[in-house]
């Protein structure tokens, strides 16, 4: 029974719940970034590069013989994956940089000075009365 209680404490503990929420939001954010890259960033890049796709680049190490398939080194798929990663990493960098600049603008905005307290107002009135009394 103690094991079940420990598991319950772990499962509903704030850290585990926060971690679960982070993973779920992270997975959803991953879909957003993938869509941003595939649907927004890649079309102009593909247009600029003339539709270059490296996935077709291969080297055949051994030809197919009978029922044995060919042994092929698909280095183009690896190159394409590296290019895709670089584009995703750069897009995420720009996104984070934009969010950080918005945060800095919010932080840099000066806060309105706090209104004086009743005692400060009263002390100011006393000061003003004392100044007027010395004239």
C-alpha positions in Angstrom: 0.0 0.0 0.0 2.9 2.3 0.7 4.1 2.1 -2.9 0.7 3.2 -4.2 0.7 6.2 -1.8 4.2 7.1 -3.0 3.2 6.9 -6.6 0.1 9.0 -5.9 2.3 11.7 -4.2 4.7 11.7 -7.1 1.9 11.8 -9.8 0.1 14.7 -8.3 3.1 16.6 -7.1 3.5 20.0 -8.7 6.8 19.1 -10.5 5.4 16.0 -12.2 2.3 17.9 -13.4 4.4 20.9 -14.5 6.7 18.5 -16.4 3.7 16.8 -18.1 2.2 20.2 -19.1 5.6 21.2 -20.5 5.9 18.1 -22.6 2.4 18.5 -24.0 3.0 22.2 -24.8 6.4 21.3 -26.2 4.9 18.7 -28.6 2.3 21.2 -29.7 4.9 23.9 -30.2 7.0 21.4 -32.2 4.0 21.0 -34.6 3.8 24.8 -34.9 7.6 25.1 -35.7 7.4 22.2 -38.2 4.4 23.9 -40.0 6.3 27.3 -39.9 9.3 25.7 -41.6 7.4 23.4 -44.1 4.6 25.8 -45.0 6.1 29.3 -44.6 9.9 29.2 -44.7 10.7 26.4 -47.1 8.6 27.5 -50.1 10.5 30.7 -50.7 13.8 29.0 -50.0 12.8 26.2 -52.5 11.9 28.8 -55.0 15.2 30.7 -54.5 17.2 27.5 -54.8 15.3 26.2 -57.8 13.7 23.3 -55.9 17.0 21.7 -54.8 16.4 18.4 -52.9 19.3 16.4 -51.7 17.4 13.2 -50.8 18.0 11.6 -54.2 21.8 11.6 -53.8 23.1 8.1 -53.2 26.1 5.8 -53.7 25.4 2.2 -54.6 27.8 0.0 -52.6 26.6 -3.3 -54.0 24.2 -3.9 -56.9 21.0 -5.9 -56.4 21.5 -9.6 -57.1 18.5 -11.8 -57.4 16.4 -11.5 -54.3 19.1 -9.5 -52.4 18.4 -5.8 -52.5 21.1 -3.3 -53.4 23.2 -1.8 -50.6 22.8 1.9 -51.0 24.4 4.7 -49.0 21.8 7.5 -48.9 24.0 10.5 -48.0 21.6 12.9 -49.7 18.9 12.1 -47.1 21.4 12.9 -44.4 22.4 16.2 -46.0 18.7 17.1 -46.4 18.1 16.4 -42.7 21.0 18.6 -41.7 19.7 21.4 -43.9 16.2 21.0 -42.5 17.7 21.1 -39.0 19.6 24.3 -39.7 16.5 26.0 -41.1 14.4 24.9 -38.1 17.1 26.0 -35.6 17.4 29.4 -37.3 13.6 29.8 -37.4 13.4 29.0 -33.7 16.3 31.4 -33.0 14.5 34.2 -34.7 11.3 33.4 -32.9 12.9 33.4 -29.5 14.9 36.5 -30.4 11.6 38.3 -31.3 9.9 37.1 -28.1 12.8 38.3 -26.0 12.8 41.7 -27.6 9.1 42.1 -26.8 9.8 41.1 -23.2 12.6 43.6 -23.0 10.3 46.4 -24.3 7.7 45.5 -21.7 10.4 45.5 -18.9 12.0 48.7 -20.2 8.7 50.6 -20.0 8.9 52.8 -16.9 6.3 52.1 -14.3 4.2 55.0 -13.1 5.6 56.4 -9.8 3.5 55.2 -6.9 1.0 57.7 -5.5 2.2 59.3 -2.2 0.9 57.8 1.0 -1.4 59.7 3.3 1.5 60.4 5.7 3.7 61.8 2.8 0.8 64.1 1.7 0.4 65.2 5.3 4.1 65.9 5.7 4.1 67.9 2.5 1.3 70.0 3.8 3.1 70.6 7.1 6.2 71.6 5.2 4.3 74.0 3.0 2.6 75.6 6.1 6.0 76.0 7.8 7.4 77.7 4.7 4.5 80.1 4.6 4.9 80.8 8.4 8.5 81.9 7.9 7.6 84.6 5.5 
